[in-house]
Amino acid sequence: MTETQLQPSETAAPPAMGRETSFIPAIWNRATGIAGRRGFLIAFLVIGALLPLIDRNEGDIDAGANALAYAILALGLNIVVGFAGLLDLGYAAFFAIGAYAYGIFSSYQVQPEWWGFWEPFQWLGLVQHMTSPDGPGTVHFTVSFWLMLPISALIAAFFGVLFGAPTLRLKGDYLAIVTLGFGEIVPIVARNVPYLTNGAAGLNGVASPTLFGYSFGVQSLPFYYLGLALAGLLIIISLRLKN
């Protein structure tokens, strides 16, 4: 008879002492994929939220709001140049396209003759009325900022796809030259279509965002917190793309 060597039964190792399992951080890690960077993101949002309460100077808050706007631009540029490795020198052009999209559809540039298009939005309460200074009794329509926020992003993305389709085969200096040219074309077009962009004078009467009946107006603080929220969201999206 041959002896059969018995294998010891396998048992699960006990959890290490002092190690606790928390449900909420596990869900957070799974949802965002930024386990090692959680502390940075939380610190960024908390410190960013407290800064205007510490320094109430309007000029400093305005500078912070502008800095967050450019931080959002840099996060997008990091995806193109940093993650994808594409040397895009005209990225700011898409920033301008998105900004003009909101400005055109929420300012005096939208003509009353377009009423057939805007009437459903008026019924939904997503269109505001604004009296134009170019004539008494003339009514123009402005679209809600919150509606135009994703629409403007989609318009900029559409132009990005339209521009990228024939140029993504290029690499290195060739891609850089083409994107640089596109970045120069956009401001030239914006200055030479006054019926759409009001030319070099810029858009007039762009409506201020309104949230729960509160108008942002020309105050910097609401725009600062809006920029902080968008920057935090885009940091999460960027890290998800990286992972």
Phi, psi and omega in degrees: 000144177260142180279137176262121181280120181281133177270136178296142180293140181273128179237150180291137179290138179294150179297146180298144180295137176086357181262122182249145178256124180245134184288317185295311176301326179296317177296318179299314181297319181292324183283327186249336181068028183232050185304317183281350185244011180301315182298320179297315183295316179296317179297320179299314182290318182292311180296319178298323180288330183274337185304313180295337178282335178274313179249104184268010179294126184298322180296320179292321179294320178297318177297321178295320178297318177295320179298320179293324177299316179287333175294321176297317176299317181294324178297319177293319179296326179295327177294317183287309185275315185283308184279313184275341179074025180260125181277088183261113180261003180241025186297327182297339179298322179288329172300317179293320180298316178296320179294316179294326179300314178293316182298318182293318185271010177219035182216190180293349183291336179283119188274153180298334181297346181273015188302323180301329179281322187273348185301317177299324178291326176296318180296325179279354181078019182260004180236133179255155176263145178216131178278127182276143179283353184273005177179138181292138177077001179280131183246131174242170186235141178234138182270147179303140178302320185289331174286319183283342181301306177288327180295318178298320178296320179292323178296315177297321178295322178299313178294328177296317177293318180299320180281325185284331183306312181273352187250345185291348175286342180282155180222159172060228184297328181295316177295320180299318181293317181295315180292326176297319177297319178296321178297333177275332182291319185302310178295329177295316177297317181299326181279345187243016172233070186298332180292343181250319185245358184065021173061215183290340180289338179084172182282143180247149173067031177293126185291142177277145178300147178231132181230117181053042178082356180261121180272134178294329180059222179253012179287145182275332187299312179299321179292328178297311182291327175296315178297322179296317180295316180294321179296317177298318178297318182289331174296316178298315180298317181298317180290327175295318178296321181294322183278000000 
